[in-house]
Amino acid sequence: MKLLLDEMYAGLKEYFETLGYEVLTAQEVGLRAAKDKDIVEYAGKHGLILVTQDQKPAELAELTGVKYVLISNALIAKIADEKIKEKYKQ
């Protein structure tokens, strides 16, 4: 699978590559500070799954049928909560 990491996740590129993904970042493809619409269009045009933290590009992707994964703050908090409870059972 091929991913396009939105700007906030560019630092995760090597991790995803280690997991076997082909990865591009928004910065690498000339989309630094680009409009959300342009990032979504790029992902769709190149058959990439967009990984983002922002609601707006996720919604635009949903509307246009572009594959995406929204990693929201709520999702991060839920994962952290599970890990904390698992590691520090009371």
C-alpha positions in Angstrom: 0.0 0.0 0.0 1.1 3.5 -0.7 0.6 6.3 1.8 0.7 10.1 1.6 1.5 11.6 5.0 0.1 15.0 5.7 2.6 17.5 7.0 2.1 16.8 10.7 3.0 13.1 10.2 6.1 13.5 8.0 8.3 12.3 10.9 6.6 8.9 10.8 7.8 8.1 7.3 10.6 5.7 8.3 8.2 3.9 10.8 5.7 3.2 8.0 8.4 2.2 5.6 9.7 -0.2 8.2 6.2 -1.7 8.4 6.3 -2.3 4.6 4.5 0.7 3.2 5.6 2.9 0.3 5.4 6.4 1.7 5.5 10.0 0.4 5.1 13.1 2.5 3.2 16.2 1.5 6.5 18.1 1.7 8.3 15.7 -0.6 5.7 16.1 -3.4 5.6 19.9 -3.2 2.5 20.3 -1.0 4.1 22.1 1.9 1.4 24.5 3.3 -0.9 23.5 0.5 -4.7 23.8 0.6 -6.4 20.7 2.0 -8.2 20.3 -1.3 -4.9 20.0 -3.2 -3.5 17.4 -0.8 -6.7 15.3 -1.2 -6.6 15.6 -4.9 -3.0 14.6 -5.1 -3.7 11.5 -3.0 -6.7 10.5 -5.2 -4.9 11.1 -8.4 -1.9 9.0 -7.4 -3.8 6.2 -5.6 -2.4 7.0 -2.2 -4.1 6.6 1.2 -4.0 10.0 3.0 -2.9 9.9 6.6 -3.9 13.0 8.4 -4.8 14.5 11.8 -7.0 17.2 10.4 -10.8 16.8 10.1 -11.2 19.0 6.9 -9.0 16.9 4.6 -10.6 13.8 5.9 -14.0 15.1 5.2 -12.9 16.3 1.7 -11.5 12.8 1.1 -14.8 11.2 2.2 -16.8 13.4 -0.1 -14.6 12.7 -3.1 -14.0 9.0 -2.5 -10.3 9.3 -1.7 -8.9 6.7 0.7 -7.8 8.2 4.1 -7.1 7.5 7.7 -8.0 10.2 10.3 -5.7 10.0 13.4 -7.6 12.4 15.6 -6.6 13.7 19.0 -9.5 11.7 20.4 -8.1 8.5 18.8 -4.6 9.2 20.2 -6.1 9.8 23.7 -8.1 6.6 23.5 -5.0 4.6 22.6 -2.9 6.3 25.3 -5.7 5.5 27.9 -5.7 1.8 26.9 -1.9 1.6 27.2 -1.8 3.4 30.5 -4.5 1.1 32.0 -2.7 -1.9 30.6 0.7 -0.9 31.9 -0.4 0.5 35.3 -3.3 -1.6 36.4 -4.7 -0.6 39.8 
